[in-house]
């Protein structure tokens, strides 16, 4: 039998329950929200431990900022805003942000004289995209971003590795906290390698070929080769070269040498050198900090957003890679220049955890029973509210999360309330307990009772 909690999520994903809320905009039951808050708390703690500073930007940005890079493609994803009374002709000059990187670039320009560079920030906010709602893919979802940004031409490849290390450690902590028996694997590439190879192979069709490679895992080898022949006119030799290139993936740094057979283009070789440096730094992080996430370099990683210029990466569940990327990011150069061409000297690297897909995995396999942060319910007896509040004050001083039952009902009903909300302990403080100078603590799972002295 499916638990009530898992049923609700099942219905929510597959549209089998009438709702007033529009599809693609998730919300959670109290029990599910506790899991959400737990995961966000872990992410925040991990980001802060590595020295990333929290910022918050508005839900909206000016349209010319949102469309500054790749405007036509990005414009298809943006939710525009207008006053309902005025109608569509009242379309505003701003829209909901579709990611947090572009707002961060604008933030950097607005606050540059008050920031110390390199500036390391984290940001956890919802974003909105006009996509078709489906399982694990939403129109509104939370992104949990970290970025390091700096001024000038210094490479700082350290930050490419640090970002991946922080995200890997964070995701490992999250999986352990929610009892998912799985691990995370980062698939890492470099945009210079991809762009140089695609340009040599496909010329002015490089972007189209990149889009096809991005679909390879979904459509399979047969359809991929057919498209190379029918849509691009590539002969068998060129098809096999492309196929061998995108199938190159390894967790051994020395295997990067195999790429040297595909091109001697200057940018191609620079991309290999950068990727080698980043992978070596990641290994240093793993050895020094005892990090257990996995990684491979993978030539199928394309990352569609045009602002990436160097390192690119995506992370997936190793046991369920079909759920798609739960984390992604990369290096960008001169991102601020698309907003203000006169201020194009900022470079950076960042990554983002997509919490919605992690939650969909958690809720599909686990019963989330606890509906409150309270760990204790103080039972209520006739005429003894003042005593209950005195005991509550003691719990408050000890930093415990608790509820006081609001009035004296049959104890069975009060116990049922605690059970339904998943409160693990019930506190009994009646006349007999007061006379003895104790209160009783009942474990709702085991049924065991413990006497706790008041002094």
N, C-alpha and C positions, 0 to 999 in steps of 0.2 A: 504494500500500500504506500502511495506517495504521501509524504507528510504535507500538512496544510501549508507550510511555508514554501516547500519546493513546488507544490501545485500552483501557488499564486505566481511564482516566477515563470513556471512553464506556460501558464495562460498568458502572462504578460508578453512573453517573447513571441508566442505563436498566434496571438490575437483570438483566443478562444473564450474571452470573457469581456462582456460589454463594459466599456469604461468611458467616462466623461473626458479623460485626458487624451490629447492627440497622440497618435502613434509616433514612436521614435524619440519621445521625451521621457526618459525613465524617472520613476520615483520609487521609494522603498518603504516597506513596512517598518514599524519600529525595530523589529528584530534585525532586519536587513540593514537598517541605517546604523545600528550599533557596529556591525561588521565594517560598513563603509568608514565610519569614524575611526575604528581601530586601525584600518589599513592606512588611512590618511595620517593618523598619528605616528605610525611607524615611518612612513615616508618623510614626514616633516623632521622627525628626530634624526634620521640618517642624513638627510641633506644638511641639517644644522651642524651635525658632528663634523662634517667636512668643511665647515666655514661658509656655507651659502646663506645669504641674507634674504629674508622674505620681503617681497614687494607685491602690490596689488594694483592692477590697472582697470579702467572702466570696462564694462561689458561692450561698449561701442567704441569704434574708431572712425575717423573720417574716411569716406570711401576712397579718396585719392591716396590715403595711406595704405588701406587694405589692398588696393589694386596696383600699388606702385610697382610690384614685380609680378610678371605673368598675369596681367590684368584680365585678359579674356577668359583664361582657364579658371582663375580664381573667382571671377565674377559669377560663374555658374554655381558656386558653393555658398555664396554670401546671402544671408537673410537681410534684406533691406527693411527699413522702417518707415511708416507713415501714419498720420493720425486717422483713426477709423472714421471720425466725423467728416474729415475733409476728403477722404478717398485717396486713391492711388496717385493722383496728381500732386499730393502733398509729400511725395517721396523725399525723405530727409537726405542730407549730405553725409550721413553716417549710417553704419550698419553694424550688426553683431560680429564680433571678431571670430574668425574661423580657426585660429590657432593663437598661441601666446608668444611666438617668436617675433612676429611683425609688431605687435604692441610693445614688446620689449625693446625693439630697435627704436621705435618712436620715443619710448620712455628714456632711453639712453641719450637721445638728442635733446629732449626737454630738460633733463637733469644733469647733463654732462659736467657742468661746473661744480656740482656738489657730490660727484662720484669720485672714488679713488680707483684707478685702473691698475691692473686688471680687476674688474668688478665681477663678483660672483653672486648670482641671485637665484632664488627659487620662487616659484609661483604656482599655486594650486587653485585653479578656477575652471568654471565650465566654459566650453566653446561650442559654437553652433555651425553646422554645415547642412546645406540643402541636399542631402543624400537620401536614397531610398532606404527606409528602415528595414532591418533584417536582424536575425540572431547575431548578437555580438557587434552590431553596427547601429549607431544611433544618430539622430539629428542633433541631440544635445548630449555632451559627454564631458567628463572632467579630464583635464590634462594636469599632470604633475611634473612641471618643467624645472630643469636646472640648466644654467648657462654660465659661461665665463666669457667676458668680452673685454677687449683691450684696444688701445690706440697705437697705430703704427704698423710696421712691417714685420715685427718679431713673430716667429712661428709658434712658439709655446706649444709644441706637440704634447708636452706634459698634460695639458688640459684635456686633450682628446682621450688620453688613457684614463685620467682621473674621472672624467664624466662617466665613462663606461664602467670603471671600477665601482664608483658610487652607486650607479644604477644596478649593477650586478649584485652588490652587497644588499641593497635595499630590497630587490625582488626576492632574494634568498630569505631575508628576514620575514617578508610578507608571507611567503609560502609556508614557512615554518609556523607562523602565528595562526594561520587559518587551517593548518593540518592538511595541506595538499601535498601528497607524496609525489613530487615532481621536481624538476630542476629547470633552469633557464639556460638557453644557449644564445649567444650573441653572434650574429652573422655580419661580418665587417668587410667593407670594401673601401675604395677611394674613387671619388668622382672623376679625378684626372685620368685614371685608368679607363673607366667606362667611356668617357667622352672621346678620348683619343681613339680607342678601338672602334667605337661606333662610327666616328667620322671617317676613319680609313676604310671601313667596310661598306658603309651605306651613304656617305656623302650627305646630300641634302635630305635624305630619308633617315638620318641618324635618330631623330626624335621618335619617329614611328617604329623603328627597330627596337629602341629602348622600351617603348610601351609594350611591344610584343614579348620581349624578354621578361618583362615584369609579370606577364601572364603565363609564363612557361609552366610553373608548378600547377597552375589551375587547368590549363588546356591539355597538357601532356606533350610528349615528344612528337607523336605522329602529326597532330594538328599544327604544332609549331613548325615542323619541316615543310608541311604543305603550304603554310602561309609564306615561308621564306621563298618558296618557288613561285607561288601564284601571285602574291602581292608585291614581292620585291624583285622577282626575276633572277634570283641567285642560282648559280649552277651547283652541282653536287659538291664540288670541292669547297666552295665558299660556305655552303650549308654546313658541311662537316667542321669547318674551321670555327664557325660561330658556335656550333653545338659543343665542341671540345672546350671552347673558351668558357661558356656559361656553366659547364659541368665541373669546372675546376674549383674545388673547395677542400680545405684541409685545416687541421689544427696544429700543423707543423710550419713554423716560420720559414724553414729552408725550402719548403715546397713553393714559395713565391718565385723561385728561380724558373719554374716551369712557364711562367708568364713571359719570360724573355723570348720564347719562340714565336710569340704572336705579333710583336711589334718592337721596333727600335725608336719609335717616336719619342721626342724629347719629353713631352708632357706625360706620356705613358710611363716612361722610365722614372720620372719624378714622382708619379703616383705610387709606383712600386716602392721607391725609397721611403716615402712618407708612411706607407702602410707598414713597412718593415719596422720603422722606428716606433710607431704607435703600438704594434703588437709586442715588441720587446718591452716597452714601458708597462703594458698591461700585465705581462708576466712578472715584472718586478713588483707591481702592486699585489698580485696574487701570492707571491712568495712571502713578501714582507708582512701582509695583513692576514694571511691564511684564508683568502677568498676562494670559494669553491664553485663559482659559476663557470660555465664552459663557453668557449668561443671557437669560431672557425672563420677564416677569410673565405668569402663566397662571391663569385663573379655574377651571381644572379641578383645581388642587391643593387637596385637602381636608384631608389628614393626619388619620386617624381618631382618634388618641389625644386624649382630651378635655383633657389638661393644657395644650395649646397655646392661647395667648391673643392672639398678635400675629403677627409674621412666621412664615411656614411655607415650607418649600422641599423640593424633591427634585431629585436630579441623575441624569441618564441618559447612556449612551453615545449620541452623536449618530448614529452609523451603525447601531447596533443597539438602538434604544429599547425594542424588544419584550422585551428581557431584564429590563426593569423597573428600579426605582430601585436605584442603587448607593450612594446617599448621601441622607440626609434629616435634617430637624431643624426647629427653630423656637424661638419665645420662649414662656416660661411664667411666669405670675405666681402667687405664693402657692402654689407646688407643695408646699412644706413644710407648709402649713396643712392639707393632707389627712392628713398623718401626725400632726401635733400642732396642733390649731386655735389654741392659744395662741401659737404661733410661726409666724405666717403672713406675715411681712414680707419673706420672701426672694423675689427675682425673678431670672430668668436667661434665657439663650439658649444653645442648644447644637446640635450636629450630630454625625452618626455616619457613618462609612464602613463599608459592609458588604463585608468582604474576600472572603467566600465567592463572591459573584457575579462579582467581578473575576477570581478564580482560575478559575472555571468557563469564563470567556471565554478566559483565557490558555491553559488546558490543552486547549481545544477546537481551537485554531488553531496551537499550537506544539509542537514536540518538545522536551521538557525532558531533556537528556542527562546533564548533570553531576549526579553522585550524592553528591558530597562537597564540603566546603569547601576541601579540599586542592587547591592549585595545582601541587604538586610531588610526585613519587614518587621516593624515593631507592632505587635498585635495590640488591639484596643479592648479594654475591659470597662464595664459600666462605671462612670464617674471618676475615671482615672486618667483623663487626658493630660492633666498637668504633670503627672508622674511620667507619662510616656514622653512628653516633651523634654523633661529633665534628662531622661535617658537618651533622647535624641541629641541633646546638647553635648552629652558625653561622647557619643559617636562622632558628632560633628568635630569636636576638638581633636579626636583621634584620626581625623581624615577619612572616615568611612562613609561610603555612599549608602543611604538608607531611605526608606519610606516609613511614614507613620500611617497606619490604617485609620481612615477619617472618623469612624464611629464604631461603637460596640455592637457587633453582630455575632451570630453564632460562630464559634471558633472554626467549625468546618468550612464555613464560607470564607473566612479570612485565610485559612490554609489553602483553599482552592484558588483564591486570588493570587497568592504567592506562587503556587504551582503553575498556573496559567501564564504568568509573566516571567517564569524562569528564574525567580529570585532564589538564590541558593540557601539562604538561612532565614529562619523565622526567630524573632526575639519574643520570649514570653516573660512578662513582668507584671504579674498579678499580685493579689494581696499576699498570698503565701510566699512569693519570691521576695517581696518587699520586707516582710517580717524576718526573713533569713538573711537579708542584705545581699541578695544575689539577683541575677537574671539568668534565664535559661536560653541556650542557643541550640536550636534544632536544625540539623542538616536535612534539607528537604529531599536529598537524593538517597542517603543511607538510612534516614530516620533516627539517627543517633542524637541524643541530647547531652549537652554539656552545661554544667553549672559554672557561671562566671561571677566571682566576687566583685562587689561594687567598690570596695576599698582595698 
